[in-house]
Amino acid sequence: MSYLALDLSKSSTGWALWTPGTDAPRYGHWVLGSEYTSNGGVYAKLHRNLSDLHKVMGFDRMYFEEPITPGHLQGGTTVQTIWLLGGLASHAQSFGHIKRCRIVKEVNVERWRKDFIGDMVVREVKAGTRRRRKEGDKKASSTDLLKKLVIERCKQLGFAPKKNDEADAIGILTYAILLDGVTPPWLAAETLRPQLGGVAA
């Protein structure tokens, strides 16, 4: 029994894998393509990477962040991006089915983030964003700060993610393991959660 978590994207797919009985997950990221890579090429690269990981480490539970919907288009996100992310999610589901994974599940970004960095922290960040928008900053967004806080939380737990995609994968993994009623070792050793910084509006 092993858990794999994915933060799917073309430029940098974060992954984190944990096997019960080990102290910490292994994690990293994959570049699935460039601006010149077709969607089919991106899906094929995801398949190769998942296949290699499955051969070397095995996994029978796979979790990944659910793709954004067209109703949540903002910033530089385009319909083409949504199409690609939906394809990546579908390919992950197909791979999990072929490999007979016991669980293949999409995870809501709001849910895993609140669980990983704290509900109150997320609320404070979003409240700060709403204040800035009221003051006229139409480009105000919570995303960048929330990603920084996920990285900070990973560092509190003893990890050193090189990119926010790796940190997101660790967050998704932690949430997924807790969903199974298991406390991962990196949380079991924590007696009191330290306060995250940088939440100022």
N, C-alpha and C positions, 0 to 999 in steps of 0.2 A: 504494500500500500504506500503510494507516494502522491504528493500533491504538487501540481504545476499551476502557477499563476502567470497570466500574460497581460501586458499592457500593449495592445496591438497598434502598430502604426507602420507606415511604409519606411520612413526615415530612421526609426529607432524603436524596435519592439523590445520592451523590457520583459525579462522572464525571471522567475524565482521558483526553485524546486526544493521541496523538503521531504525527507523520509523519516518517519517516526523512529526514534532510537538515536538520531543524530542531534547534535547540539544546535546547529544553525543551518539555514538553507544555503544552497548554492544559487548564485544569481549572475545576471549579465544582460547584454542587449545584442540584438541583431539588426543590421542594416539590410532591409529587404529589397531596396531598389533606389534608383536615382530619379531625377525628373524625366529621364529618357526610358525608364523601365515601364513596360505595359502592365496593366492590372494583372493579366495572366501570369506574367513573369514574377510579379510580387507574390501572388498566391503560391506559385511553384516553389519559390525560395522559402516561404513559410513552411511548406510541406517538407522540404528537404531538412530544414533545421529541426522541426518537430520530430521527424523520423530519426535523425542522428541522436537527438536528446533521448528519445524513447529507447533506442538501442543501447545507449551507454548507461543511462540511469533509470529508465523505466518510470512510468507513472500511470495511475489508474483513476486519478481525479484531476480534472482540468477546469480551471476557473479563468474567466477573462472579463475585462470591463466591457459592459454593453456599449454598442455604438451609439453616438448621439443621433437624435432624430432631426428631421428637417425643421421642426418647430423651434429648435435650439440653435439655429444658425446665428453665429456672432463672430465679430472680429474677422480673421482671415479664413474662417471655415467656409468652404464652398460645397455645393451639391456634389461635385466630383469627389471631394474628400469623404463625404458621407457615404457615397456609393462604394468607394474603396474600403472604408472601414467596415461597412456591412458585409462586403465580400470576404474580408479577413476573418470576421466573426463566423460567417457561414463555413469557411474552409476549416476553421478550428473545430467547429461542431462536427463536420464531416470526418475529420481526422480522428477525433475522439470516438466517433461511432465505429469507424473501421478497426480501430485498435481495441474496441470493446471496453472503453473506460467505464467505470461504474458511475461516475458523475461527470457530466459536461455541462457547466452552468455559467450563464452570464451574471455579472455582479454590477449592481447600480453604483455609479461613482459617488453619489451623495451618501449612500449607506456605508460603503467601506471607509470613506474618508472620515465621516463622523465617528465611526468606531475606532479608527486608527489614531487620529490626532485629537479627538474629543469633540463632542457635540457643541459645547460652549465656545470652543476655539473657532469652529466653522461659523457659528452664529455671529461672533464678534467681527470676523473678517467680512462677512456678507453685509453686516450692518454698516461697517466702515465704507464699503463700496457704495451702498445706497446713499450714504451721506454725501460722498463725493459727487455722485450723479446729481443729487439735488442741488449741489453747489455749482453745477454746470459742466462737470467733467464727463462728457458723454462717452468717453473711451474707458472710463473706470471699470476695472474687472477684478474679480477675486482670484482668478485662476493662477496667476503667477505666484501670489503670496501663499496660496494653499499648497502649491507644488513645493515651495521652499520649506513650508512647515512639515510636509511629508518627509522631505529629506532630513530635516532636523530631527524628526521623530526616529527615523532609521538610525541616525548617528547616536541618539540616546540609547538605543537598543544594542549598540555595538557594531553596526554595519557601516560600510563605507561605499555607498552607491556612487558610481561615476557620473550617472545621469539621472534626471528626474524619472525617466522611464523605468529604470531599475528600482528606484525607490517606490514608485507606484506599484510595481509588481510585488515587492515585499509587503506593501500595505494590503494589497488584494489577497496575497497568500495568507497573511496573518488573520484577516477577516474570514477567509474560507475555512481555515483550520478551526477557528472558534465556532463557526456555524456547525461543524461536525461534533461539537461538544468536547473538543480537545484543547487544552491550553499548551501552546507551543513553548519550548524551553526558554526562549528569549523573553517571554512575558512572565513565566513562572518565577524567574529569579528577581523580578522587579517588585519591590515591596511598596514603593510609593512612586507614582508617575511624576516625573519632574515637569515643571511648567514650561510650555513652549514659548519662545520669545517672538518678537516681531509682529505682534497682532495689532499694533497701534493703527488707528484709522488714518 
